[in-house]
């Protein structure tokens, strides 16, 4: 996201002395991606950000795979995931490959007892139920129903919930999230035909700066392991920063659907992209307006992608018996399309109020044991007349 943003105080010239009013210096940190080539920000800390006192525990959090080579279409009943108090413990991986982890979470309590950092993956957290504030070392972002939160790898964060019933759909990506290239000009500004623009993003604000020493636990996820690391100073000790690499939010309700005379393919719903998958937002919109248009999607073959749909709200007209929180997986190798009767039912309808998030991966997805525990067991036969 090539947007420049800044918070707090920092020197006029980078890599120069930044003195504290009480004596001593603030400590500069380059927070960058792709070595020194990708998006980056410069952070200024009250204390050195390198002070590790102890590594108390390391343990595996790798998903347990039930099906590693899958061709079966699945329907996962996402709201059957039981709520748990702890934010990290509540996260359950459903579908995984070498590029991403797709999962669900139902945390009941705020994350305040420790800090969290994903050192491997950018995170996209979609807020299905709940509201609160994402608190990070680079500022805070309030969130509510329908928000995407994009958290670049390496961000240290906590999360406050104002609610006890919280349902999250998340994707951990080993490649960075960007908005689609075709929506932007050469310098990165969103074009007039883009279904959203820069003013729609929720940028960090309310920078919390703590000058505290002690024992501060950070759980760091790296290479399928969770490392419990004790820092000597408060992780939120940034006095100021500026740059292009930071967390942000975007509401699915601010996505402006693109429509046409006949049914348009899923890429018109694209919201984010990585080098290994895309994310699309299916939002309330008018149907196609050709006099003989068929609003339901046409059958199509998954030749190069596995398709994951997370159902958020409304009536998803192309399927039968779909409820909030359901996930469907349509794997590459077999075609899929509307349920029997859905095409016929759609004819003559003028609009849809559906709300869903789609993730299309370019490599096949493996199915976890957690996913099999909420699989309906029969979805793959749902196209039989």
N, C-alpha and C positions, 0 to 999 in steps of 0.2 A: 504494500500500500504506500505509494510514493507521496505521502503527506508529511510535511514538516510540522513538528509540534514541540512545545517546550513548556516546562513548569519550573517554578522556583528560581533560584539564583545560580549563576555560573559566570565565569570570567568572559570578557569580551573576546579574547583570543584563546583558541584551544591549545592544550599542551603547555600552558603557562601557569605560573604560581597563582593560587587562589587562597588568599589568607583569611583565616577566621578572625572575626572582630575581637575575640578574646586572646588571640595569639595562636600560633601554629598554622597548619594548612589543612584544607580539604583535599581528599584523594580522588583523582580522576580514574575512571574505568571506561574503557571502550567496550560497549555491548553490541557486538556485530555478528553478522552472519556470513557464511561462505568465506571464511578467513577474513581478509581485509577488503573483500570485493563487494559483498552484498549490503543490504540495508543495515544501518548502524545508528546508535545513539551514544552520546558521551554523558556519563553519570558522574556526579560529584558527591562523595561520601564524607560523612563526619569522621568515620574511622576507616582504617584500611579494610577493604572488603575480602581480604585473604586470610583472616584469622580463624583457622580451624583448631579447636581445642581437643576434639576427640571424635572418633568414628565408633559408635557404640554397638552397632548391629548392622548386618547386611543379610538380606534374604531374598529369595526368588519370588517375583510376582508375575512370572510368565503365564499366559493363559494355558489352560489344559485343553488340548485339541481332541475333539470327539470324531470329526470327519475331516481328513486332510485333503481328500480329493473328491469334491462334491459335485453332483449333477442334479440333485433334487431341489426343487423349489420349496421354500420353507415359509411358514408363518409363525412368528414368535410373538407370544402374548406378553408384551413388555411390562404392563402394569402388574404382572404376577411376580416381578422382582420385588422381594420383600424390603421395605425400608430398613435402613440401619442408621445408627447414630453418627458414626464417623464418616466424614466426607470421602476419604480415600478408600476405606473398607467397603463403602456402598457401591463403588464403581465395579461393574461386572462386564468383562469383555465378552462380546457375542460373536463377532466375525473378525478374522484377522488374516493378514498376509504380510509379506516382507515390507510393505509400504505403509500400512496403517493398522490401527486397532479401532474397531467400531463397537461402542458399548452403551450401556444404560446405567443410570445411578438414581437412587432414591434416598438421599441423605436427609436425616431429620434435624440435625444440629449444625450450627455454624462451625467452621474450622478455625479454632482459636488456640488450641493447645500446642500447636506446632505450626511450622511453615512448610510449604510444599514447592518443589521445583521439579519440572520434567526436563531432564538434561538431554533427552534424545529427540523429543517430538514437539512440534507445535500442537496446541490443543484448540479444538473448536467445540465449545459447549453450547448446546441449544437448550434454552430454558422452556420446557413444556409446562411445568407447574412450579410456581414459587416466585419470590422476588427477594431482592436484597442488594448487597454491594460486593463487588469483586475488589478486594484490597490488595494492592501490589506495591512493590518497591518503587514503581514509577507513577503512582497515583491510583485513585479509586474510580470505579465505573459502576454506577447503579444499574441494576438489571431487573427485568420483569418478564412476564409471559411473552413468548415470541422472540426473545432476543438471542442472537448469536453472540457469543463471546470468543474472540480470537486471542489466544495467549501464546506468544512466541516462546520457543524453547529457551530455557535459561531464566525465565521470569520467576522470581520468588513471590508467592502469593498466599493469601488466606481468603476465605470467603464467608461473608455474613449473610445469613438467611433471616428474613423477617417472618418467615412462614415455617411450619413444621411439615407440611405436605409438599415435597419438592420432587419433581420428576425431570431428569436431565437425559438428553441424548448427546453423546459425545463422540468425537473422532480424534484420535492421536495420529498425527501425520509426520512421517520422517522426512518429508519435503515441505518447504514453507507454503503457507496459504497466501494466495494473491487473488485480487479481483480479475475477471477475464480480460485478456489482452484486447479482444475485439471491442471492448467497451471504452478503450482508452486511446489517446493520441500518442505520438512519439515521446512526449515528455511525461506521460503518465496521467494526464488529466482525464477524467471521465467525460465522454462525448455526449452530445445531446440525445442520441438514441439509446444511451445506457438506461436500464430500468431503475437505477439509483445513482446518486451523486455524492460528492464529498460531504455535503452538509447533513447527510443522513447518518453519518457515523457518530458513535458515542466515544469521544476521546477521553483519556485519563484526565481527572481533575482532583482537587483536594489532596495534594501531596502530603502524606504523613511523614514527618521527620523525627526520629527518636535518637537521642544521644544517651544510649544506655549500654553498660557493660554487664556481663553475666554469662549465663548458659542458655543459649537459644537453639532449640532443636529444629533442624530442617530435614525433612524427608526428601531425599533426592532419588528420582527414578532414572536409572541408567542401565542400558543393555539388559533389560528384563530383571534387574535387581532393584530393590529398594534399600538405600543406604541411609542410616540415621546418623546425621552429622551434627555435632554441637559447635556452634559458632560462638566467638567470644564477645560479639557485639550484636545489637539489634539489627536484623536484616533490612528494616525500613529506616535507614539512616541517610537516605539520599536528600541532599539539600537543594538540588536542582539538576536538570538535565535538558538536553535538546537533541533532536535528530529524527530519524525515520523508522526506528525499530522499537515498537511499543505495543502493548495490548490495546484492543478497541472493541466496541460493541456495534452491532447492527441489528435493527428490528426487522423480522420477516414481514411485518406489516408495512414497512416502507418500501418494499419491493413492488414496483409498478409493472404488472404483467403486460407482455406483448401479445397481441391477438391478431388474427387474420381472417380472411374469407373462408379458408379451409383449415383443417387441423394442422397445427405447427408442431414440429418435433421437440423433444425435451430440452435441447440446448438453448431454446429461448428462455428457459427458466433458470439458466445457470447463474449462480451467485458467487461462488468461489472456484478456484482451480489450483491444483498442484501439478507437478510433472507426472503424477501417478494416478490421480483420480480427480473427479469434479463433484461439486455440490450444487444442487438445484433446489429452488424454492417453488413449490406449487401453491399458488395463492388464489383467493377469490377473484374471478374474472368473468367477463362476458364470453360466451361461446362463439364459435365461428359463424359468420353471417352469410355465407353462400346459401342460396335457397335450397340446395340439396346437400348441404354440409352434414357430415356425421361427427358430432362433438366427441364421441368416444375415441380414444387412440386406436390406431390400426395395429394389427398384429405385427410384431417385429422380432427379428432374430437377435439374440445376444451372441454375436460372433466374437467380439473383442472385449466385452466388459461383463462383469458381474454387476447387477443392479440391485441396490438396497433402497427400499422406501420405508420411511418412518412416518406413520400417520398421526397427525397432530389434532385436527379438528374438522368438523363438517362431514359431508357425505361424499366419499370418494366414489364417483359414479362408475368407474370402470371395474370395480370389484364388488363382490357380495360379502356380507357379514364381516366388514372391516370396522374395527373399533379404535378409539383413542389408544395410543401407545403400542399398537401393533407394528411389527416390522415384517416386511416381506423380502425374501431373497429370491431373485430370478437369476440363476447362474448362466454363464456362457455355455453354449453347446446346444441349447434347446430354445425355440421361440416361445414368446409369451404375448399375452394381449388381454383384452377385456374378458370378463367372465361371461359364460353363456347368457344371452339376454341383455347384457349391458349395452351393447351397441344399439340394439333396437330401442331400448328404453331411452337412450340419450337423444334420439332424433326429435327435433322440435323444441328441445330445451334451450333456454336463452342464456343461462349463466350457471356457474358452479360456485359453491362456497367452501370448497375443499381447501385444506391447509396441510401440507406435507413437506418433508425434507427428503431429498433423494441423494444418494451417494453412488456414483458409478465408478468402479475401480477397474483399472486396466489389466490387473492380474487377478486370477481366481482367489476367492476367499475361502479360508478354512473355518469350520464351525466348531465352537467351543462346547465343552461340557455344560457350562452355564446356559448356553443357548438351547441345547437339547432338552434342558429341564423345563423350558417354557414353549417348546415346539408343539403345534397342534396335531402333528403327525399325519395330516391328510391333505394339506394345502396343494401338494403337487398333483393331486387328482381333481382339482376344482374346475378344470376346463372340460371335463367329460360331460356331454349333454345327456 
